[in-house]
Amino acid sequence: MAVYKTTSIKPLIARVIRNTRIIDMTYADDIMEWIGEALDRCMIRSRLEKTYKVLTISNHSAKLPCGLVSLSGVIYNGRRLRKGTSSIDVRIQKVPISELKSYFVTDTEIQAEDINSQNINLLRGGNIVKVDSTELQDNFYDLSYNYIKTSFKEGQIIVCYKVAPIDSEGYPIAPDLEELREGVFWYVCSKLVFTGYKLPNSDMTYAYCDAQATKFFRKAKNIIKAESTDEKENQVQLRNNLIPPDNYYESFFTGGEQRKFVR
């Protein structure tokens, strides 16, 4: 089963405080950090939330949005902006059009209606739109820690990215799963014991708590990563689309390679 419901980590904080009988609130900030570490061990990137933000480029750069975990794409003037190479300074040089063929599909034989919607992303960047503007073809972006840098000096871009979800109070949101809650609890307990805190049960050593956390994290990961029936079917269809048509290899040198096969 896949997990689609989420919950705030506030109940996790309450569980730690209640079950450990902790009264030394100097641990409060540490507990928040430890819960974040525990979630990092179990969160799956595909379950992050998709979002976007408009950034204003000034002097070839703009600060990346807060909360960004992974960058999915950059849009400039209605078209996807390609990723540049780290060896090229965005301020002094643009990449010649001849070097873009490995990213943009330039085969005029391939038409939009010939592309199956399930394997379109396999086509070198997924862009089959003919670009008439040389300026649009030449522009690119690069990343530098907290900033995105572009080959154009001024303008606006849309960054599409994924973030870790939070609630209305700014607390992180986690999958609503008992195995995950137990794993987080035992992870925090292991950190408390490591700092010298005495848990109510003397048998709860660091090794015991860490082993319990590992066990529950493993269970939670298996549940979180499980695909729904529709997701499994989508993977089957994607692989089926890669099967070449009958006599594809026999007719390869007679023009068969020019035909797009759509199931």
C-alpha positions as CSV (number, residue, x, y, z in Angstrom):
1,M,0.0,0.0,0.0
2,A,1.1,3.6,-0.7
3,V,0.8,6.2,2.0
4,Y,-1.0,9.4,0.9
5,K,-2.1,10.9,4.2
6,T,0.2,13.0,6.3
7,T,0.4,14.4,9.8
8,S,2.3,17.1,11.6
9,I,5.3,16.1,13.7
10,K,3.8,17.8,16.8
11,P,2.3,14.4,17.9
12,L,5.8,12.9,17.5
13,I,7.2,15.5,19.9
14,A,4.4,14.9,22.3
15,R,5.1,11.1,22.2
16,V,8.8,11.6,23.0
17,I,8.1,13.9,25.9
18,R,5.3,11.7,27.3
19,N,7.0,8.3,27.0
20,T,10.5,9.4,28.1
21,R,9.1,11.4,31.1
22,I,11.6,14.1,30.1
23,I,11.4,17.2,32.3
24,D,14.7,18.9,31.2
25,M,13.4,21.2,28.5
26,T,17.0,22.2,27.5
27,Y,16.6,19.1,25.2
28,A,13.7,20.8,23.4
29,D,15.7,22.2,20.5
30,D,17.7,19.0,20.3
31,I,14.6,16.9,20.0
32,M,13.3,19.0,17.1
33,E,16.7,18.5,15.3
34,W,16.7,14.8,16.0
35,I,13.2,14.4,14.6
36,G,14.3,16.1,11.5
37,E,17.3,13.8,11.2
38,A,15.0,10.8,11.7
39,L,12.6,11.9,8.9
40,D,15.5,12.4,6.6
41,R,16.4,8.7,7.1
42,C,12.9,7.7,6.0
43,M,11.4,10.3,3.6
44,I,11.1,9.3,0.0
45,R,11.8,12.1,-2.6
46,S,9.0,11.1,-4.8
47,R,6.6,11.9,-1.9
48,L,7.8,15.5,-1.7
49,E,5.4,18.3,-2.7
50,K,5.7,19.9,-6.1
51,T,5.6,23.7,-6.3
52,Y,7.0,26.6,-8.2
53,K,8.1,30.2,-7.8
54,V,8.8,33.2,-10.0
55,L,12.3,34.6,-9.6
56,T,13.6,37.9,-10.8
57,I,17.1,37.7,-12.3
58,S,19.4,40.6,-11.5
59,N,22.9,40.7,-12.7
60,H,22.8,37.1,-14.0
61,S,21.6,35.6,-10.7
62,A,18.8,35.1,-8.2
63,K,18.5,33.4,-4.8
64,L,16.9,30.0,-4.8
65,P,13.6,29.6,-2.8
66,C,13.7,28.6,0.8
67,G,12.8,24.9,1.4
68,L,13.9,23.7,-2.0
69,V,14.9,20.1,-1.8
70,S,15.3,19.2,-5.5
71,L,15.0,21.3,-8.7
72,S,12.8,19.8,-11.4
73,G,13.1,22.5,-14.1
74,V,13.5,26.1,-15.1
75,I,11.2,28.0,-17.5
76,Y,12.1,31.2,-19.3
77,N,9.9,33.0,-21.7
78,G,7.5,30.1,-21.8
79,R,10.2,27.5,-22.7
80,R,12.2,25.2,-20.6
81,L,15.7,26.6,-19.9
82,R,18.5,24.1,-20.3
83,K,21.2,23.3,-17.7
84,G,24.6,24.7,-18.7
85,T,28.0,23.1,-18.1
86,S,29.9,24.0,-15.0
87,S,33.0,24.9,-17.1
88,I,31.2,27.9,-18.7
89,D,30.8,31.2,-16.9
90,V,27.2,32.4,-17.5
91,R,28.5,36.0,-17.7
92,I,30.9,35.8,-20.5
93,Q,30.0,33.0,-22.9
94,K,27.0,31.2,-24.4
95,V,27.0,27.7,-25.8
96,P,26.9,27.5,-29.7
97,I,23.7,26.2,-31.1
98,S,25.5,23.2,-32.6
99,E,26.1,21.8,-29.1
100,L,22.5,21.8,-28.2
101,K,21.5,18.8,-30.3
102,S,22.2,16.4,-27.4
103,Y,19.5,18.1,-25.3
104,F,16.8,19.3,-27.8
105,V,15.2,16.9,-30.2
106,T,15.9,18.3,-33.7
107,D,14.7,15.3,-35.8
108,T,12.1,16.9,-38.1
109,E,10.7,13.4,-38.8
110,I,9.4,13.1,-35.3
111,Q,6.1,15.0,-34.9
112,A,4.2,15.7,-31.6
113,E,1.3,13.4,-32.5
114,D,3.7,10.5,-33.0
115,I,5.0,10.6,-29.4
116,N,3.3,8.4,-26.9
117,S,2.5,10.4,-23.8
118,Q,4.1,7.8,-21.5
119,N,7.6,7.9,-23.1
120,I,7.8,11.5,-24.2
121,N,10.1,12.3,-21.3
122,L,12.7,9.8,-22.6
123,L,13.4,12.1,-25.6
124,R,16.5,14.0,-24.5
125,G,14.8,16.6,-22.3
126,G,11.3,16.0,-23.5
127,N,11.2,19.1,-25.7
128,I,9.9,18.5,-29.3
129,V,8.8,22.2,-29.9
130,K,10.7,23.9,-32.7
131,V,12.5,26.9,-31.3
132,D,12.8,29.8,-33.8
133,S,14.5,32.2,-31.5
134,T,18.3,31.9,-31.5
135,E,18.4,33.7,-28.2
136,L,16.1,31.2,-26.5
137,Q,18.3,28.3,-27.8
138,D,21.5,29.9,-26.5
139,N,20.4,30.7,-23.0
140,F,21.1,28.4,-20.1
141,Y,21.3,28.3,-16.3
142,D,23.7,27.0,-13.7
143,L,23.6,26.4,-9.9
144,S,25.9,27.8,-7.3
145,Y,25.0,26.8,-3.7
146,N,22.0,29.1,-2.8
147,Y,21.9,30.9,-6.1
148,I,20.8,30.2,-9.7
149,K,22.8,31.9,-12.4
150,T,21.6,32.6,-15.9
151,S,23.2,33.5,-19.2
152,F,20.9,36.5,-19.5
153,K,21.5,39.5,-17.2
154,E,17.9,40.5,-16.4
155,G,14.6,38.9,-16.6
156,Q,12.2,36.5,-14.9
157,I,12.2,32.7,-14.6
158,I,9.9,30.1,-13.1
159,V,11.6,27.5,-11.0
160,C,9.8,24.2,-10.6
161,Y,11.0,22.3,-7.5
162,K,10.0,20.0,-4.7
163,V,9.8,20.9,-1.0
164,A,9.3,19.0,2.2
165,P,5.8,19.8,3.3
166,I,5.0,21.8,6.5
167,D,1.9,22.6,8.4
168,S,0.4,26.1,9.1
169,E,2.7,26.6,12.1
170,G,5.9,25.7,10.1
171,Y,6.3,22.2,11.6
172,P,7.4,19.5,9.1
173,I,4.8,17.0,7.9
174,A,5.4,13.3,7.8
175,P,3.5,10.3,6.4
176,D,0.7,9.3,8.7
177,L,2.2,5.9,9.6
178,E,2.6,4.2,12.9
179,E,5.8,2.5,11.9
180,L,7.3,5.8,11.1
181,R,6.2,7.3,14.4
182,E,7.8,4.4,16.3
183,G,11.0,4.7,14.3
184,V,11.3,8.4,15.1
185,F,10.6,7.8,18.8
186,W,13.3,5.2,19.1
187,Y,15.8,7.4,17.1
188,V,15.3,10.3,19.5
189,C,15.6,7.9,22.5
190,S,19.0,6.7,21.1
191,K,20.2,10.3,20.9
192,L,19.0,11.1,24.4
193,V,20.8,8.0,25.8
194,F,23.9,8.9,23.9
195,T,24.0,12.3,25.6
196,G,23.7,10.7,29.0
197,Y,20.0,10.9,29.7
198,K,18.6,8.1,31.7
199,L,15.4,6.6,30.2
200,P,12.7,5.1,32.6
201,N,13.8,1.6,31.7
202,S,17.5,0.9,32.3
203,D,17.5,-1.8,29.6
204,M,17.0,0.8,27.0
205,T,20.6,1.3,26.0
206,Y,21.9,3.2,23.0
207,A,22.4,0.0,21.1
208,Y,18.8,-1.2,21.9
209,C,17.2,2.1,20.9
210,D,19.2,2.3,17.7
211,A,18.2,-1.3,16.7
212,Q,14.6,-0.5,17.4
213,A,14.8,2.6,15.2
214,T,16.4,0.8,12.4
215,K,13.8,-1.9,12.5
216,F,10.8,0.4,12.3
217,F,12.4,2.7,9.7
218,R,12.9,-0.4,7.5
219,K,9.2,-1.2,7.8
220,A,8.1,2.4,7.2
221,K,10.3,2.7,4.1
222,N,8.8,-0.5,2.6
223,I,5.3,0.9,3.1
224,I,6.1,4.4,1.9
225,K,7.8,3.2,-1.3
226,A,5.1,0.8,-2.2
227,E,3.3,1.7,-5.4
228,S,-0.4,1.8,-5.9
229,T,-2.1,-0.4,-8.6
230,D,-2.2,2.5,-11.1
231,E,1.5,3.4,-10.5
232,K,2.4,-0.2,-11.2
233,E,0.3,-0.3,-14.3
234,N,2.0,2.9,-15.5
235,Q,5.4,1.3,-15.1
236,V,4.2,-1.7,-17.2
237,Q,2.9,0.5,-19.9
238,L,6.2,2.5,-20.0
239,R,8.2,-0.6,-20.5
240,N,5.8,-1.9,-23.1
241,N,6.3,1.3,-25.1
242,L,10.0,0.5,-25.4
243,I,9.3,-2.8,-27.3
244,P,10.1,-2.2,-31.0
245,P,7.5,-3.2,-33.6
246,D,7.6,-6.4,-35.5
247,N,10.4,-6.7,-38.1
248,Y,11.9,-3.5,-36.8
249,Y,15.5,-4.7,-37.0
250,E,15.0,-6.5,-40.4
251,S,13.6,-3.3,-41.9
252,F,16.0,-0.9,-40.2
253,F,18.0,-0.1,-43.3
254,T,14.9,0.2,-45.5
255,G,13.5,3.2,-43.8
256,G,11.8,1.4,-40.9
257,E,13.8,3.4,-38.4
258,Q,12.0,6.6,-39.4
259,R,8.6,5.3,-38.4
260,K,7.5,6.0,-34.8
261,F,5.8,3.0,-33.3
262,V,2.8,3.8,-30.9
263,R,1.0,1.0,-29.2
